[in-house]
Amino acid sequence: MKKIVVAIDGHSSCGKSTMAKSLASYAGYKYVDTGAMYRAVALAATRAGLLDTQEIDLPKLRDLLPTLDIDFIVTPQGQHTTLNAEDVESQIRTLQIGSAASRVSAIPFVREQLVSLQQAMGRAKGIVMDGRDIGTVVFPDAELKVFVTASPQVRAQRRYDELQAKGTPMPYDDVLRDVLDRDYRDTHRDISPLRQASDALLLDNSNLTREQQSSLLQSWFDAKIR
Ligand code: DC
């Protein structure tokens, strides 16, 4: 059967990763979470003390990058991100590393390096990749492109519930502000701002269950591999 590249982009906290993972398992494809790759760089830069001040030490970050081997492994708990063979999955999922990732992802040479790594990962096709610039920059020729969104209020409520479940609650208004700030930063940065590719299918999941969203995505996928 024909193998394709599936590019899934969209706003933060709209359930992209859950969707992308479920499609990858349906299709028997590899799944790549590119946000995790920016988070791994952010973790390494934080550990090296390069993000301690307002100004990032760019020459040191440039030297650090080629020493980082970012990859994914399958564990009984699901796919985890590795940094130089260390499982860093739980460490990259904190709010602190999320905002550090937002800072490093705005640096052109960081993006260049990660984009070329992502392109190499998808060369053999049979891959579902999610992020912000997959359909626009990483794989502009992807056979299936999906742009996922939901209203900021729905996304804030989902994040609020997640934080509560993790035992790290935050007031709803702060979570909503964070969602709106991230949207603004992601869509207004100079390099590879988040936008819907002209040939991407829009999936607004504000009023969809997980099952409804998965079956919609699977039907789009099935139509493409026919
Ligand atoms: O999806 P996420 O929250 O794990 O992403 C972390 C940060 O990385 C977020 O600020 C957006 C950025 N990012 C990006 O700029 N390009 C991507 N392809 C993926 C994530």
Residues whose N, C-alpha, C, O or C-beta is under 5 A from the ligand:
A	BS01	DC	T34 G35 A36 Y38 G98 A101 S102 S105 D130 G131 R132 D133
